Amino acid sequence: MNIALEVAKRGTCLRRNFGAVIVNNDEIISTGYSGAPRGAKNCLDIGKCKRQELKIPSGERYELCRSVHAEANAVISAARDRIIGGKIYLAGIDSENEGKLAEAIPCRMCKRIIINAGIKEIIVRAADGGIKKYPAEKFLKEEI
């Protein structure tokens, strides 16, 4: 979990930065953090966030966000056969709230990516610093 928090520090979002670490058989397979697609300017470089300017609440209107989420970046960077049955660790930093921990629950789209990648367990750092674990099956049931 501490590695996920360190990875989150590389994020380039002005609102919240998340770090993801995919582990399988006690081996780190991949990491990812929140940031603009390769070659695109990120919010830190531009100095503004469209969702922030429009006062869009957390969890809404992700299509306006420049960032690719940490979970998606970690899955994109990994070979699927190496992550099937693995775990993903998520930690977040709330850039708008003096760098305090952010609740690291995946958004609906990232839940779908996690399910399709074959990851079996999601382990998140809660805003209070605690650890929460979710079987991917729980997210699958939300889709049915």
N, C-alpha and C positions, 0 to 999 in steps of 0.2 A: 504494500500500500504506500509506503514511503517513496518508492520509485515512481509510482503513478503521480504522487504529489510533486516530485521534482520535475517530471515530464511536463506537468501542467504549467510550470513556470516558464516554459518555452512558448506558450500560447501567445497569440497576437490579437486577441479580442479585447475590446475596451470594457466589456461587461463582465464576462466570466470566462475563465480559462480552465479547461479540463485536461487531464492526462489519463491515458489508458495504457494498460500493460496486459498483453495476452500471454498467459502461461499455460503450458501443457507438459505434463510429466516432469514437473519441477524445473522447467526450463523456460526462460523468457523467449517467446517466439517473435514478438513484435511490440512496438510502442507507437503511440500517436498522440498528438495534441491538437487543440483548436487553432485553426489558421486558414487563411485564404488559400485557394487552389494554387498550385505551383505556377509561377509566372505572373500571378495577379497581385496587385497591391493589397496589403492587409490594413485593417482599421488603425493600427498603431502608426503606420506610414502615412495614411490619409489624415489621421487626427480626428476622425469622427466615426460614429456608428449610426447607420440609418435607423435601426430599431430604437436606439437610444433617443435620437432626435424626435422620432414620432411617439415616444413614450409608450412603446409596445411592451406589455408585461412579459415577464419571463415565461417561456413555454408556448408563446404564440408567434405566428407569422415568420417562421424560420426561413421562408423563401426570400425574405428581404435581407437575410444575414449573408455576409461575405464569406464566413468561415465554413470549412468542412469540420464536422465534429470529431473529437478525439477518437471515439469508438470507430467511426468510419475510416479514419486515417490509419488506425491500427490494423483493421481488417484488410484494407487495401494493400498494406505493406507486407502482408503475410501470405504464405501459401496455404490454401484451404486445407489440404491434407495434414498440415502440421498443427492446425488449430481445432480440428474436429474433436469434440469432447473436452476441450480446455476450459479455462476460466478467464474472465476479463476483470481486471481491477480498475476502478475508476475513482479519481479524486478531483476536486475542483476548488478553484480560488475565485472568490467574488471580488473582482477588480473595483467595483463600485462601492464596496463596503470595507475599505481599508485592508484589502487582502485577506479577509477572513475566509474560513472554509465555506464552500458552497455545497448544497445538497447535490450529490452526483448521480441522480437517477437519470438513466438514458431517456431521451425524447422518444416519441413513438416511432419515428423513422429509424433511429439507431437501434431500438429494440428489434425491429424487423431485420436489420442488417446482422445483428448478433445472432438471431434465430437462424437465418439463412447460412451464416458462417459455420454453424454447428457447435458454437460455444454452449456449454451446458450450465455454467454458473456465472452469475454477475455478483461481484463483491464491491461494495461502494463505501466510501468514506462519507458519513453523514455530516451535516453542518455542525453538530455538537461534538464532532471528533470521533464518534463511535463508528462501528463497523456494522453494515447490514449485508446480508446475503440473500440472493434471489435465484431460484432455479429458472433457467430460460423457459421452462414449461409454463411458469406463471405468466410470462409475457405472451406466450403463444395463446393461452386461454383468453387473454384480453382481445385477441384478434378474431376469435371465433364468434 
